[in-house]
C-alpha cells in the first residue's frame, strides 16, 4: 500500500483484496449496536484488512431497513462483503415457510453472503446442502458453518455444552466436503467445542479440519486474541479468521509481523518470489 504511514518499515506480504486467503471477517452489531459512523471509522482506518462484515444474532431484523442498507453500502464502498451471520437456523424453526423469502430479502438488501448454520438444530446433512444450493441459486454466496458441539453458537456455558453430546469431527469434516462440492464459498468453523466454552482446547480437532477440509477453505472463529494468535502461529499469517470488530487492529498487527505476544514476537513471517 503506497500511502501507508511509515511505509519504509517491513510488513509481511498480504494478498490484496479480493483475496481467498488471509481473510478477516469481523462481527458487526450484536455485543454493541454498531452504526454507520462507527463502521466508517473502522473502515477508513483498517478497511484494507477487513474482508467480511457479519451481522450476528439476527440483529438486522431489529433495525430500520434504511440503517441496514446504509451499513451494507458503507461496507461495499470499502470492498467489504456483508454476511447475514447464522440466523437461518432461527428462520428454519420459527418461520420454516419463509426461508426462501429470507434469502431473497437478503439479496434485495445487498447482502453478499448467507451463512448456513445448524448449531442448535437436529437436521440432515442433505437438507443443509440443499440450503447451500438454494442460497447460490439466488445469486448469493453460501458460507456453511460446521460444528463439533451440539448447541454451539449461542454463548452457552461450559457446563451447558458438556451436558450435550459432542459431534464426531469426522462428521463435521464430511459435511464440509459436501458443502464445498455443492459450490460453497468458504466453510465457517465454529469455535465452541474447540477453543471456546471448553476446559481444554481441542487443537487436534482444529488440525484435523484444516488438514482434511483445507485451511484455505475454512474461516476459523477466533473469539479471543489468544485464539487468533494460536491460529496464526500454527497456520501462518494468511489463515482465514473471524474476530470481533474490536480486535481487528491487534489481529492485523500480529499477521503483519509488526507486533505480537511472547510466543509470536518477531516470529510471524511470509515469503514471496514475486
WOPEBEL-V775700 format. One record per pair of residues at least 6 apart in sequence whose ideal C-beta (glycine too) atoms are under 6 Angstrom apart, sorted by the first residue. I is the first residue (numbers start at 0). J is the second residue. Records with the same first field share a line. If there is no record, write none. Layout:
# WOPEBEL-V775700
I: J / J
This chain:
# WOPEBEL-V775700
10: 255
11: 236 / 255 / 256 / 269
12: 269 / 271
13: 21
14: 21
16: 78
20: 215 / 237
21: 237
22: 50 / 239
23: 48 / 49 / 50 / 240
24: 51 / 53 / 218 / 241
25: 49 / 244 / 247
26: 53 / 55 / 243 / 244
27: 33 / 52 / 53 / 54
28: 58
29: 55 / 56 / 58
35: 69 / 70 / 73
38: 70 / 73
39: 73
42: 77
45: 247
46: 77
48: 251
49: 79
51: 80 / 82
52: 74 / 79 / 81
53: 82 / 84
54: 84
55: 84
57: 86 / 89
59: 67
67: 108
71: 81 / 109
74: 81
80: 111 / 112
81: 110 / 111
82: 112 / 114
83: 105 / 110 / 113 / 114
84: 114
85: 114 / 116 / 144
87: 115
88: 116 / 117 / 119 / 120
90: 98 / 101
102: 113 / 134 / 137
105: 113
106: 137 / 139
111: 140
112: 140 / 142
113: 134 / 139 / 141
114: 142 / 144
115: 130 / 131 / 141 / 143
116: 144
117: 127
118: 146 / 151 / 152
124: 174 / 177
128: 177 / 181
131: 141 / 143 / 178 / 181 / 183
132: 181
134: 141
135: 141 / 182
140: 184
141: 183
142: 184 / 185 / 187
143: 178 / 183
144: 187 / 189
145: 171 / 174 / 175 / 186
146: 189
147: 166 / 168 / 171 / 192 / 204
148: 160 / 165 / 191 / 192
149: 163 / 164
150: 160 / 163
151: 189 / 191 / 192
152: 189
157: 196
160: 196
168: 204 / 207
172: 211 / 212
175: 186 / 212
185: 218
186: 212 / 216 / 217
187: 218
188: 208 / 217 / 219
189: 220
190: 220 / 222
193: 201 / 204 / 205
194: 200 / 226
195: 222
214: 234
218: 239 / 241
219: 230 / 240
220: 241
221: 227 / 230 / 240 / 242
224: 249
227: 240 / 242 / 250
228: 260 / 263
230: 238
231: 253
232: 263
236: 254 / 267 / 269
242: 250
252: 258
253: 259
256: 267
